Amino acid sequence: MGEQGGGWRRAGIAGAAIGVLAAGAAAGVAVERLTVSRSVRRKARLALDATGPYGTLRGTPGRALADDGTILAYETDEADAAGEAEAGRAGEGAGGPLTVVFSHGFCLNQDSWHYQRAALRGRVRTVFWDQRGHGRSERGEGQPVGIELLGRDLKAVIDAAAPEGPLVLVGHSMGGMTVMALAEQYPELVRDRVVGVAFVGTSPGRLEEVSYGLPLAGVNAVRRVLPGVLRALGSQAELVEKGRRATADLFAGLVRKYSFASKDVDPAVVRFAERMIESVPVDVVAEFYPAFGAHDKLAALAAFRGLPALALVGDQDLVTPAAHTEAIVEALPGAAAVVVPDAGHLVMLERPGAVGEALAALLARAGEGPDNG
């Protein structure tokens, strides 16, 4: 029992560590609920799992082949006749209808855009895809995961799902970094086809300076040892997953803190986001983590200059703070800068109205073509 108990304790600690790492990408049950009995909390989670439409919107499925052979899953929602007419100006002379391509963040999947997908359905052609190792996409093997690889993945999705016509690119967190990597590697694609871009709660680099609302010295100490810890955890994925389940309440409280800022978020939304992060295997988390420290794409933003652009962030985002969005705005003169009050990292789920209004304004600008002023 002693050895088994020690294993469970190690698993619990490992699970908690993964919870801290993944906290910036999902949400869960509020910390104050930890005083409620475990059985009641479990029943509450099951009840929330059975309610709400979150994650139920589906489109026409497709598969894109990445350059390393990994199969990437995407879904397309077509515009109806009225929507095509509304977006018609953006498609004139551009070889096809306007397509809005959404890229999600770390430890999420395409369903994280639920509200935006519902708002745009029928109005404009949209593509939602799962990053490798997330959602319905394959994990891929044989090469390290870097933001540059994710940029090439996005290119493969565009080639398969929207091979012609104007594009508006939308990215949240890691998805925004993916959009930047696409621009760095395929500037001609941006020049020839992109008519608008939106960066939501993301960063062009210098993520090593983020303190997550904690003392920076302590965070830096954790950063020094975390890559090695994650490699070790990734080699014991089954044990760690058991630990993550065993520490579900701690995990939920941590991810709640780092994803939402307000107290009035629908509990079903919170649980929905928690489920997304729970679905990402710990060894995938371990593979992706080093890419964020190496991420530096400030110079790549130059490819979007002169285009309608949106840079949006929650005012209490602890993962990609507002200063990182300010850096994007400085690199893109004329970009619409939107700071959403009382919102955290998952601003598109927490304040969908504000995000929807900002995206609608961007699409209106994109319909008028690039800003050459």
N, C-alpha and C positions, 0 to 999 in steps of 0.2 A: 504493500500500500504506500510505503514511504517513497519508493522510487517512482511509482505511478503518480503519486501526488505531486512529487517534484516536477515530473513531466508536464502535468497540467498547469502547475504554477508558471513554468517556463513558457508554456503555450499561451497562458493568459497574459504574461508580460509581452510576449511577441505580438499577440493580437492587439494589445493596447498600443504598442508602438506603431503597428500598421494603421490603427485608427487615427493616431496623430498625423501620420504621413498623409493619409487620404482625406483628412478633415476638410481640406480646401475644396474638395470637389463634390461634396454631397451634404445631406442634412439628416437629422434624426430627431429623436424624442428629447425634449428639453431636460436640462440637468435637474430641475426641481422635481421632476417626476421620479427621481431615483428613490424617493422615500416611500413610494407605493410598492406593494409586494410584487415579487417577480412574476407570479402567476397572473396577477391582474395586468401587469405590463405586457406580458406575452399575449393575453387575450385581446388587449387593446390593439397591439400590432396586427394580429390576425384579422381583427375587425376592420382596421384601416386598409389592410391589403385587399379586402373584398369590396371596398367602396371607392367611388370616384372614377372618373374616366381617364385618369392619368396613365399614359403609356398605351392606350388602346387605339390611338389613331394610326392607321396603316395606309400605305400607298402601294403603288405598283412596284414589286420587288425587282431588284436587278443585282448583278454581280460584276465587279470590276477586278481586273487582274493586275496586281502590283508588279513592279519590275523584278521582284524576287520570287514571284509566283504565288504570293499570298492572295487569297480571295477576300475582297472587301465587299461587304453588304451595303446596299443603298436602297432607298425607296424614293419614288417620284410621285408628286401630286401635280396633275395637269390643271391648267386654268380652264374654266368654262368659257363660253362665248363672250359673256360680259367681261370676264377678267382679261381675256385676250384683247378685247377692244380697249380696255382701260390701260393696259401695258403696251399698246400698239406702237406708240411713238418710239419707245426704246428699241423696238425690233425693226424699225424701218431701215432697210438697206443693210441690215446686219446679219442676214442669212438665217434668221429664225427668231422664235419668241424669246423674250427675256426669261432667264432662269436664275433663281436665287438659290445659292448653295450654302447650306448650314453645316458648320464643323463644330462638334461638341468638345467639351473639356475632359481633363484627366479623370478617370474613374467614373465617368458618366457614359451615356450613349445617346443616340439620335433622339430618343424620347424626351431628353431634357429640354427640347424645344417645343414641348407640348402646346403651350399657350400661343406661341408664335405660329406654329403650324396650323392651329385651329383658326387663328385670325386671318391667315393668308390663303386658306384652302379655297380654291376656285377662283381667286382673284389674280393669281400669278403662278407661273410654273415654279415648283420648288423641288429641291433635292436634299434629302437628309441621309447622312451616311454614318456608319460606325467605324471609328478608328480601329486599327488593327489591335487585336487582343481585347476589344470591348464589344459589347452587344453581340451581334450576329456575325461579325467579321472574324476571320481566322487570325490566329496569333502570329504566324510567321516564324521562321527559324533561319539561322545561318548568318545573321548580321546584327550588330548592336542597334538598338532603337535610339535614333536621334531625331531631332526636330526636322533635319533635312530629309530623312526618310519619310516622315509624315507629310512633308510638302510634296514629295514624289507620289505618295499615295493619293493625295488630293488631286493631283494631275491625272492619275489613272481613273479616278472617279469621274472627273469632268469629261475625259475622253470617252468614257462609256455612257454616262448619263446625259451629258449636254455637249456633244461634239461640235455644235455650231450655235451661233446666236450670242447676243450680249449676256454678260454675267454680272450678278451682284454677289459678292462673297461676304459671308457673315461667320465670324468665329468667336467662340467664348473660351477664355482661359487658354488651355493647350490648343484649342481650335484656332484661336487668333494667332498663336505662334505658328501653327501649320500654314495659315494663309500667308504670313510673312515669309516662311520658307519657300512656299510656292513662288512668290514674287521674286525672291532672290535667285531661284534656279530657272524660272521661266518668265523673264521680264517681257518677252515678246507676246506671251499670252495675255498679260495684263495690258500691254499697249494696244493689242488688237481687239480684245473682247471684253475686258472688264469695264463696266460703266459705273460701278459703285462698290464701296467696301465698308463693312462695319466691324469694329473691334469692341467686344463686350467683355469687361472684366478680365483684361489680359495684360501682357507685358512685352516690351521689346527686348528685355534683358535685365541684367543686374539683379536677378532674383536672390542672389546670395546676401543682399542687403535687407531683405524682408525679415522682420522680427516676429511676425504673427502675433503682435500685441504682447510679446514676452521680452524679458531682458535679452538684449542682443548677444551678450557674452555667453549665456547659456545656450541660446539657439546655435551659435557658431560652434560650441563644443559638441553639440549633438550632430551638426553637419559633418564634423570631422570623422566621426565614427559610424555615421549612418550607412554609407555605402557598403562597408564591410558587414554590418549587421544585416542589411537587406539581402546581401548575397547569401549569408548563412540561413536567413529565414526562407529565402526562395528555394533552398535545397531541402527544406523540411515543410513544404507547403501544406501537406495534409495536417500535420500537427498544429501549424499556425492557424489554419482555418478553424480547427476545433477551438483553439484559444480565442479566436476572434468571436466565435459564437458564444463562448463561455463568458466573455466580457462585453456582451452586446449592449448592456446599459451604459457602461463607461464609453464605449465606442459611439453610441448614439448621442450622448451628451457632448462629446468632443466635436463630432461633425456638425452638430446643431450650432455650436458656438462659432465655428469657422465658416458657416455657410449662410446663415440668416442673421439679420440684425433686429428685426421688429418682433413684437410679441403676438401679432395678430395673423401670423401665417396659418393657413389651413393645415391642421394636423395630418390630413390625408396627403397633402403636398409634401410635408416633411417626411412622412413615412415612404412616399414614393421615391424621393431622392435617396433616402437611406437604402432602399432596395437596390437602386442602381449601383451604389458603391459596393454593396455586399456581393453583387454579381461578378465583380472583377477579381480574378484569382490573385492571391498574394504574390505569386512569382511574376505575374504581369506587372504589378505595382513595382516590384523590385527591378525589373528590366527597364522600366520607363524613367525611374527617378533620376539617374545620372544625367539624362538629357536636359533637365531643367537648369542644372548648374552651368551647363555649357551653352545654354541658349543666349544668343546675342544677335539680334536681327534689326537693330535700329537703322542701320544703313539700308536695309532692304525696303524700308518704308518709302524710300524715294521713288520707287516704281509706281506708287499710287498718287503722287503729287499731281494736282490739277483735276483729280477725279472727285466726285461727291463722296464724302467720307463721314463716318460717324465714329466717335470714340466715347463709349459709355461705361460708367462704373458706379457701383454703389458707394455711398459716402463712408460706409463702415466696412468696406472690403478689407479684411486682414490678410488675404492671400496674395492678391495683386492690387495693392493700395492705389489710391487716386493719383499719387505721384507718378506711377507708371503710365497711366492714361494721359497725364499731362505731358509726358515725354513723347507720346504718340502724336498729340496735338501739335507740339512744337515742331515735329518732323513733317507734319502735314498741314501747312497753313491753309486756313479755310475750312478745315474739318469742323463738323458740329460737335462740340464738347458738351456732354450731358452727364451731370453728377446727380444720381437719384438719391433723394433723402431717405434715411432710415432703411437702408438696404445693404446687404452683405454680398458675398461672392456669387451666390446663385441668384443674382438680381432678376434674371429672366423668369424665374419661378416665383420670386418674392414680390416683385412689382411688375407683373406682365403688362399692365396698362401703360406705364411709363415707357417700357421697352417697345411696346407695340406702336406707340405714337412716334417714337424716334425712328423706328424702322420705316414707318409709313412716310415720314418726311424724307428719309433717305431715298426711298423708292420713287417718290415724286421728283426729287432732284435728278435721280438716275434716268428717269424718263425724258428729261430735257437734254440728256447727253452730258459729256464731260464739261467741267467748268474751266474754260480757257482764259478766264479773266485774271 
